[in-house]
Amino acid sequence: MPTTTLPPAFGGPESPRNPSRRTLLIATAGAGGALAVAAAAPFVATLTPSERAMAAGAPVEVDIDKLAPGELMVVEWRGKPVWILRRTPDMLAALARAEPQLADPQSGVASQQPEYARNAHRSRNPEIFVAVGICTHLGCSPSSAFQAGNPTLGADWPGGFLCPCHGSTFDLAGRVFKNKPAPTNLEIPPYKYLSDTRLLIGADDAAAA
């Protein structure tokens, strides 16, 4: 079988006429790397303070004016999906019906929500539900299963969310059902209203409505 000899630039033997070729290539590569780092530094320096803050997980402003009843929108905050659901009157009524089936209906695990979300609807405004869309079991993202009496989930299903990875279920306030792999309710991020139609995800204060 014929053998293949690599040229010097790809790891083959050095040319007898140019024994320093390999050294030159290494030195050139090192210089190129240094130039790349030097070129990157001015680019980072040109980022505005707001861009650097956003990259670090700064609050995200969201317009919910066009969010219709029963609709769910998803935004990103700190690399996480954040759900914003405009609940219908039927959805709100389903929260009370779900409570006997829930593991923590009173939101007793304080770390899972700010104090202003420790209520039956787990939100500042009963109509608008905001939650981190990550299952508290192993980090999958649950899918919406809003239809009450969903054939897959049983006739007594009140509507909510289903994690496709291991079957954890959550009601329309992100509260976990009993005997499921997920140990706690979904996380509610800090947020506040800037107006009736604008939210700021990732920040709150005592004066926020």
BAFI-3210 file (N, C-alpha, C; in Angstrom, 3 decimals, decimal comma, padded with zeros to 6 digits):
// residues 209
n [1|2|3|4|5|6|7|8|9|10|11|12|13|14|15|16|17|18|19|20|21|22|23|24|25|26|27|28|29|30|31|32|33|34|35|36|37|38|39|40|41|42|43|44|45|46|47|48|49|50|51|52|53|54|55|56|57|58|59|60|61|62|63|64|65|66|67|68|69|70|71|72|73|74|75|76|77|78|79|80|81|82|83|84|85|86|87|88|89|90|91|92|93|94|95|96|97|98|99|100|101|102|103|104|105|106|107|108|109|110|111|112|113|114|115|116|117|118|119|120|121|122|123|124|125|126|127|128|129|130|131|132|133|134|135|136|137|138|139|140|141|142|143|144|145|146|147|148|149|150|151|152|153|154|155|156|157|158|159|160|161|162|163|164|165|166|167|168|169|170|171|172|173|174|175|176|177|178|179|180|181|182|183|184|185|186|187|188|189|190|191|192|193|194|195|196|197|198|199|200|201|202|203|204|205|206|207|208|209]
n.u [000,859|000,613|002,298|001,503|002,973|003,110|003,211|005,496|003,966|001,734|002,500|004,439|007,849|010,487|011,640|014,790|015,982|014,917|015,001|013,920|011,262|009,035|009,219|008,802|006,145|004,793|005,390|004,148|001,473|001,101|001,403|-000,772|-002,873|-002,512|-003,033|-005,734|-006,888|-006,232|-007,716|-010,264|-010,606|-011,066|-013,645|-015,254|-014,988|-016,455|-019,097|-022,144|-023,073|-025,690|-025,951|-024,010|-025,097|-027,472|-026,410|-025,498|-027,784|-029,787|-032,900|-035,848|-037,898|-041,319|-043,940|-047,313|-049,630|-050,971|-051,522|-053,774|-056,741|-056,264|-053,974|-050,475|-047,289|-043,731|-040,734|-037,224|-035,141|-032,214|-031,243|-033,295|-036,552|-039,360|-042,678|-045,618|-048,860|-052,125|-054,771|-058,009|-061,412|-062,468|-060,129|-059,104|-061,086|-060,603|-058,416|-059,112|-060,508|-058,481|-056,976|-057,311|-055,833|-053,197|-049,707|-048,541|-050,509|-050,703|-048,406|-046,086|-043,298|-041,027|-038,921|-039,704|-041,235|-041,763|-042,908|-045,252|-046,442|-047,426|-050,134|-053,452|-053,503|-050,894|-049,598|-049,162|-051,301|-054,367|-055,194|-052,924|-050,351|-047,084|-044,208|-041,255|-040,506|-039,543|-039,272|-039,248|-038,113|-036,033|-035,301|-036,503|-038,624|-041,916|-044,980|-047,896|-051,100|-053,843|-056,533|-059,328|-060,217|-058,674|-058,166|-055,837|-054,881|-056,891|-060,347|-060,773|-058,916|-057,891|-056,763|-053,629|-050,144|-047,887|-045,082|-043,088|-040,965|-040,826|-043,378|-044,411|-046,940|-048,560|-050,660|-052,662|-051,484|-048,954|-048,534|-047,473|-048,757|-049,799|-047,756|-045,885|-042,839|-041,598|-040,411|-041,247|-043,336|-043,516|-041,054|-041,523|-040,514|-038,926|-040,808|-042,414|-045,025|-044,775|-046,606|-050,105|-049,866|-047,249|-044,557|-041,835|-039,516|-037,607|-037,049|-038,205|-040,049|-040,973|-042,881|-044,168|-047,077]
n.v [-001,195|002,219|004,885|007,972|011,065|013,759|017,271|019,782|021,866|020,556|018,800|017,105|016,011|018,389|020,603|020,046|022,180|024,320|024,437|025,911|026,297|025,132|026,285|028,933|028,836|028,211|030,459|032,415|031,612|032,035|034,788|035,534|034,699|036,418|038,842|038,460|038,438|041,022|042,436|041,777|042,995|045,892|045,698|044,598|046,679|048,635|048,073|049,310|050,523|049,592|047,424|045,685|045,226|043,915|041,566|040,458|039,770|041,690|043,438|042,816|044,456|044,210|044,284|043,831|044,462|043,430|040,853|038,364|037,190|033,994|033,504|032,731|034,091|034,017|035,120|035,885|035,810|036,206|033,983|032,183|030,789|032,800|032,737|034,480|034,704|035,486|035,096|033,689|034,269|031,682|030,206|031,343|030,584|027,882|027,593|027,432|025,023|023,241|023,094|020,989|018,936|019,643|019,855|021,967|024,162|026,659|027,997|027,596|027,306|029,581|030,482|030,171|032,204|035,778|037,745|039,130|037,429|035,327|034,104|033,009|033,112|033,525|035,916|039,422|040,690|039,196|038,405|038,321|036,089|035,339|033,453|031,427|029,268|026,568|023,286|022,176|019,792|018,357|020,373|020,542|022,052|022,714|022,068|023,719|022,838|023,637|022,989|022,044|018,888|017,359|014,634|013,085|013,639|013,166|013,241|014,964|016,907|020,224|022,040|023,431|022,950|020,637|018,662|017,276|015,553|013,965|013,827|015,596|017,773|020,966|023,523|026,313|028,352|027,632|025,790|022,767|019,478|016,851|013,987|013,923|014,060|016,621|018,733|021,193|024,154|026,053|028,563|031,982|034,890|037,982|040,886|043,801|046,219|048,626|050,072|049,761|048,033|047,256|045,332|044,805|042,478|040,858|042,767|044,516|046,500|047,908|049,798|049,189|048,496]
n.w [000,000|-000,886|000,771|002,430|002,465|004,540|003,916|005,205|006,418|007,422|009,372|008,409|007,615|008,161|005,654|004,184|003,035|004,331|007,354|009,409|008,940|010,256|012,789|012,080|011,186|013,577|015,103|013,560|013,792|016,513|016,657|015,117|016,771|018,913|017,679|017,102|019,648|020,425|018,571|019,360|021,819|021,531|020,414|022,466|024,253|022,993|023,480|024,722|028,026|028,572|026,826|027,817|030,305|029,601|028,550|030,865|032,128|032,537|033,329|031,298|029,077|028,222|025,900|026,308|025,104|022,846|023,537|023,585|025,390|026,820|025,397|025,166|025,559|024,991|026,378|026,638|029,439|031,202|029,867|030,148|029,392|029,715|030,571|029,620|030,286|029,376|031,258|030,938|032,169|032,675|032,971|035,301|037,094|037,137|038,775|041,500|041,476|041,012|043,332|045,411|044,297|044,282|045,185|046,588|047,180|048,422|047,893|049,538|049,489|049,770|048,168|045,562|044,520|044,460|047,287|046,617|044,860|046,249|046,360|045,422|042,650|041,988|041,083|040,260|039,042|038,659|036,090|034,422|034,086|035,009|034,597|035,021|032,492|033,099|034,097|037,463|038,027|036,298|034,598|032,038|029,501|030,080|028,217|026,916|028,115|027,987|027,684|029,476|030,929|029,239|027,110|027,293|029,830|031,592|032,703|034,825|034,562|035,029|033,337|032,311|032,507|030,995|031,529|029,131|029,488|031,921|032,860|034,810|036,058|035,999|037,300|036,046|037,360|037,672|039,707|041,135|040,603|042,837|043,718|041,630|039,632|039,769|042,322|043,333|042,901|039,809|039,104|039,883|038,389|039,478|038,798|037,394|036,725|034,220|032,934|032,107|030,000|029,725|030,841|033,130|033,233|035,629|037,481|040,350|042,763|045,925|045,551|043,231|041,256]
ca.u [000,000|001,450|002,223|001,309|003,886|002,552|004,161|005,883|002,924|000,696|003,067|005,434|009,226|010,917|012,440|016,206|016,407|014,330|014,767|013,202|009,893|008,067|009,296|008,175|004,697|004,307|005,488|003,107|000,184|001,012|001,187|-002,159|-003,743|-002,393|-003,750|-007,172|-007,268|-006,149|-008,833|-011,516|-010,703|-011,812|-015,052|-015,905|-014,995|-017,445|-020,455|-022,681|-023,399|-026,953|-025,718|-023,275|-026,042|-028,378|-025,678|-025,355|-029,094|-030,550|-034,347|-036,350|-039,192|-042,203|-045,229|-048,342|-050,856|-051,657|-051,691|-055,216|-057,120|-055,962|-052,722|-049,219|-046,096|-042,494|-039,593|-036,014|-034,510|-031,090|-031,135|-034,413|-037,837|-040,342|-044,026|-046,603|-050,166|-053,308|-055,757|-059,427|-062,196|-062,546|-058,827|-059,011|-061,998|-060,014|-057,384|-059,704|-060,862|-057,266|-056,260|-057,217|-054,906|-051,877|-048,760|-048,274|-051,471|-050,532|-047,076|-045,340|-041,848|-040,865|-037,928|-040,257|-041,943|-041,722|-044,009|-046,486|-047,035|-047,884|-051,595|-054,086|-053,199|-049,444|-049,268|-049,574|-052,616|-054,917|-055,343|-051,623|-049,493|-045,686|-043,455|-040,128|-041,024|-038,596|-039,738|-038,380|-037,560|-034,716|-035,017|-037,172|-039,607|-043,269|-045,799|-049,232|-052,209|-054,847|-057,882|-059,828|-060,704|-057,825|-058,259|-054,564|-054,608|-058,020|-061,551|-060,739|-057,815|-058,451|-055,997|-052,353|-048,923|-047,390|-043,674|-043,023|-039,817|-041,091|-044,788|-044,878|-048,013|-048,704|-051,917|-052,524|-050,679|-047,642|-048,427|-047,269|-049,723|-049,278|-047,191|-045,177|-041,395|-041,188|-040,550|-041,816|-044,039|-042,658|-040,499|-042,051|-039,398|-039,314|-041,290|-043,327|-045,716|-044,388|-047,901|-051,085|-049,543|-045,812|-043,961|-040,397|-039,169|-036,286|-036,901|-039,420|-039,805|-042,112|-043,905|-044,804|-048,486]
ca.v [000,000|003,419|005,736|009,392|011,914|015,092|018,376|020,363|022,698|019,709|017,842|016,266|016,364|019,711|020,630|020,245|023,507|025,358|023,763|026,744|026,540|024,762|027,318|030,131|028,647|028,312|031,852|033,156|031,265|032,711|036,208|035,676|034,594|037,652|039,881|038,222|038,910|042,481|042,956|041,565|043,886|047,120|045,385|044,498|048,004|049,495|047,780|050,321|049,972|048,862|046,140|044,829|044,844|042,920|040,315|039,922|039,377|042,860|043,302|042,822|045,136|043,444|044,883|042,792|045,091|042,605|039,495|038,117|036,227|032,612|033,403|032,665|034,533|033,617|036,011|035,350|036,594|035,454|032,716|031,308|031,173|033,337|032,722|035,503|034,163|036,274|034,086|033,983|034,007|030,230|029,775|031,776|029,744|026,548|027,571|026,931|023,614|022,422|023,108|019,711|018,015|020,253|019,555|023,192|025,141|027,970|028,517|027,631|027,375|031,019|030,766|029,987|033,387|036,954|037,791|039,606|036,347|034,258|034,196|031,908|033,198|033,652|037,016|040,757|040,914|037,854|038,075|038,123|035,139|035,397|032,375|030,836|028,044|025,459|022,328|022,138|018,451|018,260|021,499|020,555|023,122|022,163|022,562|024,127|021,877|024,515|022,454|021,264|017,576|016,837|013,172|012,489|013,900|012,746|014,074|015,966|017,850|021,581|022,895|023,829|022,693|019,271|018,492|016,082|014,695|012,974|013,805|016,528|018,659|022,210|024,198|027,565|029,267|027,022|024,982|021,378|018,508|015,858|012,710|014,145|014,185|017,990|018,909|022,491|024,937|026,794|029,812|033,271|035,836|039,340|041,712|044,872|046,892|049,985|050,657|048,683|047,129|046,998|044,670|044,742|041,181|040,835|043,844|044,923|047,354|047,918|050,750|048,733|048,130]
ca.w [000,000|-000,919|001,958|002,149|003,230|004,736|003,748|006,488|007,034|008,004|010,291|007,776|007,970|007,745|004,426|004,488|002,563|005,187|008,629|010,386|008,450|011,295|013,818|011,532|011,179|014,958|015,519|012,843|014,394|017,802|016,406|014,656|017,930|019,687|016,947|017,245|020,977|020,416|017,786|020,089|022,973|021,220|020,167|023,773|024,860|022,350|023,941|025,618|029,349|028,552|026,156|028,750|031,353|029,044|028,441|032,218|032,645|032,950|033,118|029,925|028,962|027,347|025,559|026,303|024,633|021,839|024,057|023,699|026,428|026,482|024,654|025,902|024,848|025,649|026,218|027,256|030,499|031,770|029,163|030,502|028,811|030,664|030,019|029,990|029,890|029,737|031,633|030,735|033,394|032,900|033,481|036,695|037,881|037,239|039,809|042,748|041,285|040,998|044,608|046,136|043,628|044,214|046,261|047,351|046,660|049,062|047,541|050,790|049,263|049,548|047,138|044,220|044,056|045,323|048,247|045,986|044,067|047,147|046,412|044,675|041,210|041,901|040,184|040,705|038,442|038,435|034,673|033,775|034,780|034,573|035,245|034,298|031,880|033,264|035,087|038,635|038,201|035,668|033,726|030,738|029,362|029,914|027,118|027,352|028,029|028,566|027,564|030,618|030,526|028,175|027,118|027,701|031,240|032,417|032,670|035,882|034,314|035,008|032,433|032,876|031,753|031,082|031,171|028,280|029,811|032,959|033,198|035,840|035,598|036,752|036,959|035,307|038,167|037,806|040,929|040,756|041,100|043,772|043,240|040,370|039,863|040,112|043,772|043,725|041,892|038,887|039,635|039,421|038,434|039,875|037,684|037,771|035,631|033,874|032,576|032,000|028,888|029,648|031,998|033,232|033,796|036,239|038,461|041,047|043,915|046,856|045,103|041,986|041,422]
c.u [000,889|001,280|002,066|002,234|003,290|003,603|004,470|004,772|001,872|001,294|004,086|006,836|009,592|011,760|013,908|016,701|015,894|014,002|013,990|011,754|008,864|008,030|008,615|006,660|004,115|004,316|004,412|001,743|000,012|000,745|-000,245|-003,127|-003,718|-003,136|-005,250|-007,657|-007,268|-007,307|-010,141|-011,698|-011,421|-013,293|-015,819|-016,029|-016,061|-018,873|-020,919|-022,964|-024,684|-026,791|-024,981|-024,208|-027,009|-027,692|-025,532|-026,696|-029,917|-032,041|-034,740|-037,739|-040,043|-043,518|-046,270|-049,673|-051,657|-051,840|-053,175|-055,517|-056,896|-054,664|-051,514|-048,100|-044,871|-041,416|-038,399|-035,472|-033,453|-030,958|-032,255|-035,670|-038,771|-041,686|-044,803|-047,933|-051,269|-054,451|-057,185|-060,170|-062,317|-061,231|-058,669|-059,913|-061,414|-058,969|-057,928|-060,049|-059,636|-056,668|-056,219|-056,194|-053,451|-051,013|-048,510|-049,218|-051,298|-049,159|-046,202|-043,833|-041,520|-039,905|-038,496|-041,049|-041,683|-042,956|-045,319|-047,128|-047,444|-049,386|-052,156|-053,743|-051,707|-049,017|-049,675|-051,008|-053,204|-054,958|-054,016|-050,736|-048,104|-044,921|-042,275|-040,580|-040,033|-039,094|-038,740|-037,846|-036,149|-034,486|-035,584|-038,153|-040,993|-043,982|-047,187|-050,231|-053,417|-056,253|-058,263|-060,385|-059,942|-057,826|-056,986|-054,350|-055,788|-059,160|-061,525|-059,602|-058,373|-057,803|-054,703|-051,207|-048,456|-045,929|-043,543|-041,906|-040,174|-042,508|-045,245|-045,937|-048,162|-050,019|-051,626|-051,923|-049,287|-047,437|-048,409|-048,336|-049,025|-048,707|-046,558|-043,683|-040,945|-041,420|-041,249|-042,593|-043,033|-042,209|-041,218|-040,907|-039,853|-039,781|-042,182|-043,966|-045,142|-045,610|-048,875|-050,691|-048,052|-045,311|-042,451|-040,066|-037,759|-036,036|-038,249|-039,050|-041,086|-043,230|-044,630|-046,224|-048,673]
c.v [001,237|004,218|007,177|010,189|013,307|016,149|018,997|021,134|021,869|018,594|016,919|016,689|017,742|019,599|020,839|021,611|024,616|024,774|024,602|026,982|026,262|025,810|028,589|030,024|028,791|029,751|032,692|032,890|031,974|034,187|036,453|035,616|035,856|038,786|039,721|038,717|040,422|043,091|042,831|042,569|045,193|046,860|045,304|045,869|048,902|049,177|048,868|049,708|049,158|047,504|045,178|044,344|043,779|041,562|039,646|039,542|040,541|042,643|043,457|043,466|044,441|044,192|043,766|043,315|044,186|041,150|039,259|037,155|034,787|032,414|033,426|033,200|034,160|034,640|035,378|036,328|035,723|034,061|031,741|031,742|031,662|033,395|033,942|035,039|035,110|035,290|034,590|033,800|032,517|029,688|030,153|030,929|028,354|026,457|027,006|025,451|022,705|022,227|021,771|018,738|018,488|019,919|020,768|024,301|026,542|028,583|028,679|027,699|028,801|031,347|030,703|031,178|034,560|036,970|038,225|038,549|035,165|034,421|033,101|031,931|033,377|034,750|038,339|041,046|039,533|037,449|037,690|037,241|035,176|034,315|031,965|029,468|026,897|024,560|022,245|020,739|018,400|019,318|021,457|021,730|022,523|022,785|022,898|022,994|022,565|023,913|021,630|019,947|016,990|015,312|012,483|012,583|013,577|013,746|015,171|016,970|019,271|022,511|023,328|023,528|021,261|019,246|017,204|015,116|013,594|013,065|014,692|017,448|019,831|022,856|025,529|028,689|028,673|026,215|023,502|020,476|017,480|014,640|012,817|014,284|015,587|018,242|020,188|023,106|025,612|028,099|031,017|034,270|037,168|040,112|042,815|045,458|048,288|050,796|049,491|047,641|046,820|046,420|044,820|043,455|041,250|041,946|044,108|045,898|047,445|048,831|050,303|048,269|046,650]
c.w [000,000|000,362|001,535|003,041|003,330|004,491|005,103|007,167|007,733|008,854|009,677|008,171|007,460|006,468|004,775|004,036|003,465|006,549|009,620|009,989|009,542|012,401|013,359|011,550|012,576|015,427|014,855|013,440|015,721|017,633|015,956|015,807|018,759|019,018|017,097|018,592|021,019|019,660|018,534|021,203|022,649|020,989|021,482|024,403|024,260|022,769|024,887|026,978|029,343|027,882|027,069|029,861|030,850|028,951|029,805|032,840|033,162|032,698|031,652|029,914|027,897|027,151|025,468|025,772|023,700|022,293|024,347|024,846|025,964|025,737|025,593|025,017|025,672|025,340|026,924|028,278|031,171|031,147|029,453|029,746|029,921|029,968|030,508|029,409|030,320|029,998|031,399|032,067|033,697|033,464|034,957|037,590|038,095|038,347|041,121|042,636|041,375|042,385|045,352|045,547|043,661|045,424|047,152|046,882|047,237|048,795|048,785|050,638|048,831|048,409|045,725|043,714|044,998|046,232|047,597|045,088|044,941|047,383|045,508|043,194|040,943|040,917|040,818|040,275|038,142|036,966|034,017|034,643|034,168|035,316|034,379|033,789|031,907|034,383|036,240|038,928|037,626|034,589|032,330|030,690|029,140|028,719|027,652|027,123|028,652|028,583|028,793|030,117|029,361|028,217|027,602|029,207|032,153|032,419|033,726|035,703|034,192|033,991|033,102|031,946|032,020|030,671|030,363|028,667|030,804|033,524|034,331|035,244|036,566|036,351|036,285|036,142|038,414|039,073|040,561|041,373|041,993|043,029|041,855|040,639|040,290|041,602|044,198|042,566|040,953|039,531|039,031|039,500|039,030|038,646|038,226|036,519|035,455|033,454|032,509|030,949|028,765|030,967|031,953|033,977|034,358|037,223|039,100|042,142|044,726|046,386|043,859|042,252|041,212]
res [m|p|t|t|t|l|p|p|a|f|g|g|p|e|s|p|r|n|p|s|r|r|t|l|l|i|a|t|a|g|a|g|g|a|l|a|v|a|a|a|a|p|f|v|a|t|l|t|p|s|e|r|a|m|a|a|g|a|p|v|e|v|d|i|d|k|l|a|p|g|e|l|m|v|v|e|w|r|g|k|p|v|w|i|l|r|r|t|p|d|m|l|a|a|l|a|r|a|e|p|q|l|a|d|p|q|s|g|v|a|s|q|q|p|e|y|a|r|n|a|h|r|s|r|n|p|e|i|f|v|a|v|g|i|c|t|h|l|g|c|s|p|s|s|a|f|q|a|g|n|p|t|l|g|a|d|w|p|g|g|f|l|c|p|c|h|g|s|t|f|d|l|a|g|r|v|f|k|n|k|p|a|p|t|n|l|e|i|p|p|y|k|y|l|s|d|t|r|l|l|i|g|a|d|d|a|a|a|a]
***
